[in-house]
Amino acid sequence: MQTAKQFGALTGALVLSAGLAASASAAEWNMKVGGYMRAGVLASNLNDDYQGQGVFQDGEIWFTPTIKLDNGITYGARVEIESFTTADQIDEHYVFIKGGFGDIRIGAEDGAHYNLHSQAPGAGWDNYADNSYIATYSTIYTADYATSDSNKLYYMSPSMNGLKIGLSYTPDLGSSGGKQGGKMTTNAKAAGSYGGAYAFGARYSGDLSGMKVHASVGYQHLGLDSVLTAGDEDREVITGSMSAAMGGVKIGASFKTDDMGKASTDVNVATVGITYSAGAMTIGAGGGTSTTETNGVDSESNNASASISYKVGPGVVVGGGVQYQDVDTQTDEALGVVMGVKLSF
């Protein structure tokens, strides 16, 4: 019943927007092409059984066709293509409808709480947030990817005095990457799979005595279809973040707690960072801890890094940093140096 209500609320908003667009329009389609590409190299003290050096790259190309009708409502689509070969070659891809009522999306998109969440600030080459993707053992992050870009119904409110609220519903996590899906399946779902996930997020951004402040909170619940092993249960994830900025200095923190859908397991991540920006240069530092508790036994990853970025031209940023990581499951502590370039177009 709860799922039906959530579905009805989102589809009701969709039908309303369609009704508002009934009049003829002389509007024309516009196509925007954008994306990013980033690449870097990392050298570390890891030897012996480890690959101590590496070359990394990541990128996407985005296609966004839109049309704005005479009534002010915009219809459009978004298709993101990965720059490397992967099982999920097409990343987010969805149809959207925007107007004074907010933003409705249907298709492969991240959860509403994910899009309202912020991670701890950094200069872009850090291992305590997943904005660089270049690290020794791994990065830690507070974003929730539990439903990733599975097909969704998604709603984001307009800003109301700095407050935005988002809701999303994911019928089936098996559609990760947004499978085509032209009909409902009659096959029983596999034991241990999740479906009927709903997410809520809220974010406030505003000024307080000349200081720019930000705070967000998110929640996602994933329903367990059927038990596969003892201890399987519904999965719950909670995220949050806050930051304050003034005079080129920004400080912030974020967290995530995830019960992983297991009675015996909990994952808790907390990060903090600070940046200073002056003109084209940004310097940052921070760190965080990711703790996985299984049957009362903790396993930790402690990350810290400092980095610098410099904007050399429109959409062109170069930089680098130093990273440190201590992981309970690894024998050696890792110390690495990274350099790279980021292009935004």
N, C-alpha and C positions, 0 to 999 in steps of 0.2 A: 504493500500500500504506500509506504514511504517513497519507494522508487517511482511509482506511478505519479505521485504528487510532484516530485522533482521534474520528471519528464514533462508533465503537463504545464508546469510553470514556464519552462524554457520554450516549449513549442508554442505556448500561448503568445509569448512575446514575439516569436517568429511570425505567426499568423497576423498579429497586429501590424507589424512592420510591412508585411505584404499588402495589407489592406490600404495602408497609407500611400502606397505607391501605384494605385490603380490608374491615375491620370496619365495621359500621353506625355512624352517628353522628347525634346530635340537634343538631349544631351548626347555626347560622344564618349567613346571609350578612351581611356588613357592607359599607357603601359609604362611601368617603372621597373627598371632592372638595377639591382644592387647586389651587395654581398660583402664578403671579406676574404682575405687570404693571409695566413700567418705562418711563418716558418722560423725555425731556430735550431741552434746546436747546444748540446749540454755535455760538459765534461765533469766527471766525478771521481772520487777516490775508490769507487767500487771496482774490484778486480777479481781475480780467481774465477769463480763460477758466475760472475756477473758481467753484463755488458756495461762497462763504465762510461762509454761515450755513445752519443746518439744524435741523429738528425731527425727533426720532427716537422710536420706540416699539417695544417688543418684549414679548411675553407668551405665556403658555400656560395652559390649564386642564387639570388632571389628574383622571382618574377611575380609582379603584383599588378594585374589589370584591375582597373576600377572605372565605375561610371557613377556620376552624381546626378540624380533625377531632379526635376524642377521642385519637388517637395522637400528637397534638402537631404534626402536619404541616399547614402552611398552603398552601392553593391560592389562586391569585388571578390577576388580570390588571391591566395598566396601559395606559391609552390617554391620550396627550397631544395636545391640539388647539391649533394655533397661533392667535394672536389677530389674524393678518393674512392676507390672501390670498397663497398661495404654491403652487407646484407640489407641494410636500410638505406639504399642509394638515394631515395627521395626522403628528405627529412619532413618537417612540417608541411602540410598541404591541406587547405581548407577553404571554404566559402565564408565570407563575412558580410554582415549588414550593419552599417553604422548610422547613427542619427542622434537626435537629442535624447533618446531613450537609452543610449549606451552602445555597446558593441556585442553583437551576436555572432558566434562562429560555429560552424558545423564541419567536422572533419578531424584530421590528424593534427592535434595541437596539444601542448603541455597543459597541465592543470591550471586553473585560475589562481590558486594559491602560489604556484611556482612563478607565474608572471608578476605577482605582487611582492615577491620576496627579494631581498637584497643580501649579498654576502659582505663580509668584512672588507673594507676598502684596501686597495693595494695599487701599486704602480703598473701591474700587468704581467709580471714575470714571477709569480709567487706560487708557492705550493700549499697555501692554506685556503685557496679558492680555486674553482675550476675555470678561471678565465684565461689561463695560459696553456694548459694541457701539456706543459713541459715540466717534468719533475724526475727525481731519482727513482725511488720506489713507486710513489704515487702521490697525487694530491688528496687533500681532504676537503670536503665541501658540505654546506648546510642546505643546499637545494634538494628538493624531493623529486626523484625520478621514478617513483613507484609505478605510475601509469604512463610515464614518458609521453610520447606523442601517439598513443592509441586513439582511435576515433572517439570523438567527444561531442556533446552538446555543451556550449560554453557561453557564459554571459559576463560582461564587465560593465559596471555602472559608469556613468559620467562622473567627473570629479565634483564633489559636493563640499565646497569650502575646504578643499584639500584632501577629502576622504574619498577613496575609491573602494568598492566592494565587488568581489568576483565570485561566481559559482560555476562549477562544471560537473558533468556527469559522464562517466565512462561505463557503458554497458558491458564491455568485454575487453579484458586486457590482452586477449589473444590477437587483437587487431593492432598490435604495436607496429608502428610504421604506417598505420592507416591502410589496411588491406581494402580492396575494392568494395566487397560486401554489398551485393545487390539484393540479397534476400536473407531472411532469418534462417539459421541452421536448425535442423531437427536432430542433430547429433548431441548426445550427452557430453557435458564438459568433463574433462579429465579431473580425477581426484587431485586435490591440492592446488587447483587453479583458482583465480580470483575474478570476480566480476561485480557489476553494480557498484563501482567506486564513485563516491561523491566527494567534492572538495570545496572548501570555503576559504577565502582570503580577504584581508582588509589591509589597506595601507593609508597612512596619513603623511602628507608632506606640506610643510608650511614654514613661516618665519616666526621666530620668537626673539624679540629684542635684537633684531639684526642677525640672528643666528638661524641658519637653515637646518631644520630638524626633519627627521624621517623616522617612522616606526611602522612595522608590519607584523602581522600574525597570520598563520595559515594552519589549516587542519585538513587531513584527508583520511577517509575511512574506506577500506577495501573489503568487500564481503567475500568470505571463503565459500566457494561453491560446495565442496565436500572434502572431508578429512582424508589425507593420504597417509600421514604418520601421526603417531600420538603426539599431542602438544600443538597441532595445527589449530589456528584460530583466526578470526578476523584481524586484519592488519590496520594499525592506526599510526599516523605520522603527524607530528606537530612541529611547526617551524616558527621562527621569529627573528626579527632584526631591528636595530635602531642605530642612528647615526646623527651627528651634529657637525656642522661646518661653519667656519667663520674665518675671514681673512686668509684664505688659501689653505687653511688647515682643516682636515676632516678626520674624525675619529669615529669608529663604529664597531659593532659586534653583532654576531648572529649565532643561532643555535638550531639544532634539529634533534628530535628524539623519535626513534622508530622502533616499534616492538617486533618488526620483521614477521609478524604473523605467527610467532612461536611463543609458547608459554615460557620457554627456558631462555629466550634470547632478547636482549635489548641493545640498541646502538644509540649512543649519545655523542653528538659532535658540537663543539663550541669553538668559535674563532673570534679574534679581535685584530684590528689593523688601524694604521694611521697613515695619512698621506699629507704631503705639502706640495702645492702647485704654485709655480711662478712662471707666468708666460707660457712658453711651449714645453716647459719641463715639469715633470711630476716625480717626486721621490716618495717611496712608501716602505713600510715594514710592518710585520705582524706575525701571527702564529696561531696555532690551534691544536686541539686534542680530539682524537676520535677514539672512543672506547666501546668495545664490543664485549658485552657480558653474556656468557653462556654457562648455564648451570652454576651460577655464582662465581665463575672464574673470569677475570678481566684480561683483555688483550688490548693494548694501547698503541696508537701511532701519534707521535708528537712531532709536529712540523713547525718550522720557522723560516722566514726568508726576508730579504731586503732587496729592493729593486729600484730601477730608475728608467723612465721613459722620456723620450724627447720627440716632439712633433716637428719633423723636418719639412713638411709640406702638407697640402690638403689631403687628408686621408692616409698619410704616411707617417708611421711612428716606429722609431728604432729604440732599442733599449737592452737591458740585461739585468742580471741579479745574482745573488748568492743564496743558496738553499741548504737547509739542514733538516735531517729527518732521522728519528729514532723509532724503530718499529720492533715491538716485542717478538714478532714472529721471524725477524731477521737477525743474523749474527752480528753484522757490522752496522755501525752508524754511518749515515750517508752525508757527504758534503759535496755540493756541486756548484758549478758556475754555468750560467745560461746566457746566451746572447741571441737576439732575433729581431725580426721586422714584422710589422703588422700593417696590412693595407685594408682600407675601408672604402668602398666605392658604391 
